């Protein structure tokens, strides 16, 4: 069960008697689920961009369900965290939006721009370096 956020001040969150530094409200929303703890903090944009790179275009709910399926329910992204992240990526010129009518409803699809594709490659390389460095520190025998 998600633990309540004790308090939120922009850039800081008190959670389980620990103070977390958050870049945005998105980060503290991710902290609400224990399995979405500090290790996932700050990775939401990279996760979104990687999914869009693999799938071409996706709508918000589809992104949340894909993450849930890929992680077998271990990682969940709330709509309150997802949509601000999507809007931020769009404002940065990393995503384009297409609106389509589906079953008499409008659905907003997100896809990477050329700049977004380049940035995805950069962020994934940075993430791989981070994982490799952490592996070297935590379990040197398995380091790649």
N, C-alpha and C positions, 0 to 999 in steps of 0.2 A: 504494500500500500504506500502511496506517495506520502512523504513527510511534509508537513506544512512549512512554508517559508516563514521564519520567525519575523523578519522585517526586510524591507527593501529600500535602499537609498541608491540613487543612480551611481553606478560603478561598484557598489558593494552589496553583498547579500549575507545575512547571518543565517546559517543553515547547519543544524546539528552542532551547535556551539562552535562552529568554525566560520571565519569570515572569508568569503570568496570575492575576488575581484572579477567583475563582469564588464564586458565591453558594451553590452546592451541588455535590454529587458529580455531579449531572446535567450541569452545565456542563462539567466536565472530561471526561466521557464523550463529549460532542459534539466536543471538541477532538481526539479520537483520530483522526479522519479529516481529512486536510488540507483537503478541500473543505468540511468542516463547521467551519471555523476560527472565529476571533474574531468575524467578522461575524455568524455564526449564534448565537454564545454569548448566552444569555439570551433567545432568541426561541422556545424550544421550547414554552412554555406558550401563547404567542400563536398559534403554528402549529396546535397542537392545538385551541384554542378556535375558530379560524377554520374549520378542517375540520368541526368539530362543528356550527358555525353553518350551514354550507352543506349538510351531509349528514344533519342530524337526530340520528342516533345511529350510533355506530361501535364496533367492538371493537378492541383494541390492535393486533393484526397488520394489520388493515384500515387503520389509521392509518399504520403504517410503510410499507405498500405504496402507499398513496395519495400520500404525500410523495415516495417514490421515483419513482412514475410522473409526477407533476406536474413534478418537477425533472429528468426524464429521467436518473435515477440520480446526479445531482450531489449530492444531499443524502440521506443515509441516517440514520435514527434507530434506534439500537439498542434492544432491549428493556430493557436495563439503564438506559437513559436515559428511555425512555418511561414505564414503569410507575411509577417514583417520582414523575414529573411528574403522571401521572393521579391517583395517590393524594393528592398535595399539593393539586391542584385540587379534588378531592372533599372533602378535609378543610376547605378554605377555603369550602365551600358553593357552588362554582362549577359543579360537575358532580353529576349523579345517576347512579346505576348501576342497570341492569336486568339480571337474569340470566335467560337463556332456554336451553331445551334445544334443541340443534341436532345432529342425527345422533347421538342418545344421549349427547351431551356437553353440559356446561354452558358457556355462553359469556356473558361479561360485556360488556355494551354500556354505553357512556358517552354521556351527553347533557348539554347545558347546562341549568342551572337558570335561572330568571328573572334572578337576580343574575349568573349567568355570561354570559347574553346581554348584559346591560348592560355588564359588564366587558369583554366582547369588543369592543363598539363603542368603548369608551374606549381600549383597547389598540391597536386598529387606527388610530384617529385619531392617537394618539401616534406610532405607527410611520410613518404617512404624513407627519407633521410632520418626523420624523427624516430620512426619505428626501428630502423637499423641501429641508431644510437642508443635507444632505450634497451634494445635487445642486448647490445654490448655491455650495458651497465647492469642489467637485471639478471641475465643468464648468458654469460660470455661463451659457454660451451655451444650454445645454439645460435650464436651470432652469425649472420650471413655476410 
